[in-house]
Amino acid sequence: MAFCKEFNARTTGYKEGVPLRVNIQVYGDKSYDWKLKTPPSTWLIKQATGLVRAAERPGQEVAATISLKHIYEIARVKQQDSPDLDLQAICKSIMRTCKSMGVRVVRAPEDA
């Protein structure tokens, strides 16, 4: 019951329907620690592009486009999970995720 109350208190700033990841570590004395993580990169990419579903053949078809500005904003959100990682490395990881989803990355929104 205490976990539910604490979870609800920490997640009041999130909109309904946002998938959140939680890491729970349970100890032998029945105590626990938990950490709230940001939504998955794929979900954030889908929200930024308006995509419902990723491409069925990612290397052969383009399901949507996303700008580098959006990649940067997603990386800033994801950096909360790993503050010791370089922002550029996180951006590259998100760009690889986009490629695997069939989302083309463009320099500026008007290049789409």
WOFENRA-V539875 format. One record per residue. N is the residue number from 1. PHI is phi in degrees with one decimal (999 if undefined). NEAR is the number of other ideal C-beta (glycine too) atoms within 12 Angstrom. Layout:
n=N phi=PHI near=NEAR
n=N phi=PHI near=NEAR
This chain:
n=1 phi=999 near=7
n=2 phi=-65.0 near=12
n=3 phi=-61.5 near=19
n=4 phi=-61.2 near=12
n=5 phi=-64.2 near=11
n=6 phi=-67.6 near=18
n=7 phi=-62.7 near=19
n=8 phi=-61.6 near=15
n=9 phi=-67.5 near=13
n=10 phi=-75.4 near=17
n=11 phi=-102.9 near=24
n=12 phi=-65.5 near=12
n=13 phi=-81.1 near=11
n=14 phi=-94.2 near=18
n=15 phi=-72.7 near=11
n=16 phi=-66.8 near=9
n=17 phi=96.3 near=10
n=18 phi=-81.1 near=19
n=19 phi=-74.6 near=20
n=20 phi=-118.3 near=25
n=21 phi=-102.0 near=20
n=22 phi=-132.7 near=21
n=23 phi=-101.2 near=14
n=24 phi=-116.3 near=16
n=25 phi=-118.5 near=11
n=26 phi=-104.7 near=12
n=27 phi=-104.7 near=10
n=28 phi=-61.3 near=7
n=29 phi=-87.2 near=6
n=30 phi=69.5 near=8
n=31 phi=-87.2 near=12
n=32 phi=-151.6 near=17
n=33 phi=-125.6 near=13
n=34 phi=-144.7 near=21
n=35 phi=-132.4 near=18
n=36 phi=-85.3 near=25
n=37 phi=-107.8 near=24
n=38 phi=-76.4 near=27
n=39 phi=-61.4 near=26
n=40 phi=-61.2 near=21
n=41 phi=-58.3 near=35
n=42 phi=-61.1 near=27
n=43 phi=-66.9 near=26
n=44 phi=-65.3 near=33
n=45 phi=-65.2 near=40
n=46 phi=-61.6 near=28
n=47 phi=-67.1 near=24
n=48 phi=-70.4 near=31
n=49 phi=-99.1 near=32
n=50 phi=76.6 near=15
n=51 phi=-79.3 near=24
n=52 phi=-91.0 near=12
n=53 phi=-143.8 near=17
n=54 phi=-70.2 near=24
n=55 phi=-65.8 near=24
n=56 phi=-73.6 near=12
n=57 phi=-125.3 near=12
n=58 phi=-56.6 near=20
n=59 phi=-77.7 near=13
n=60 phi=-113.1 near=9
n=61 phi=-134.4 near=15
n=62 phi=-108.4 near=23
n=63 phi=-84.9 near=27
n=64 phi=-166.0 near=27
n=65 phi=-126.1 near=27
n=66 phi=-141.9 near=39
n=67 phi=-91.3 near=25
n=68 phi=-63.1 near=25
n=69 phi=-62.5 near=20
n=70 phi=-66.6 near=33
n=71 phi=-59.4 near=37
n=72 phi=-61.8 near=24
n=73 phi=-65.3 near=21
n=74 phi=-64.1 near=37
n=75 phi=-63.5 near=33
n=76 phi=-64.3 near=21
n=77 phi=-67.4 near=28
n=78 phi=-69.8 near=31
n=79 phi=-66.2 near=24
n=80 phi=-63.2 near=21
n=81 phi=-74.9 near=25
n=82 phi=-135.8 near=17
n=83 phi=-65.5 near=12
n=84 phi=-81.0 near=10
n=85 phi=-82.1 near=18
n=86 phi=-69.3 near=13
n=87 phi=-62.1 near=22
n=88 phi=-65.4 near=16
n=89 phi=-64.9 near=16
n=90 phi=-66.6 near=29
n=91 phi=-60.4 near=28
n=92 phi=-62.5 near=21
n=93 phi=-63.4 near=25
n=94 phi=-66.7 near=36
n=95 phi=-65.4 near=27
n=96 phi=-66.7 near=19
n=97 phi=-63.9 near=30
n=98 phi=-59.4 near=37
n=99 phi=-60.6 near=22
n=100 phi=-70.7 near=19
n=101 phi=-94.1 near=35
n=102 phi=82.8 near=27
n=103 phi=-102.9 near=37
n=104 phi=-86.2 near=26
n=105 phi=-95.7 near=32
n=106 phi=-117.0 near=21
n=107 phi=-65.9 near=16
n=108 phi=-135.0 near=14
n=109 phi=-57.7 near=16
n=110 phi=-74.7 near=9
n=111 phi=-79.5 near=13
n=112 phi=-68.3 near=19
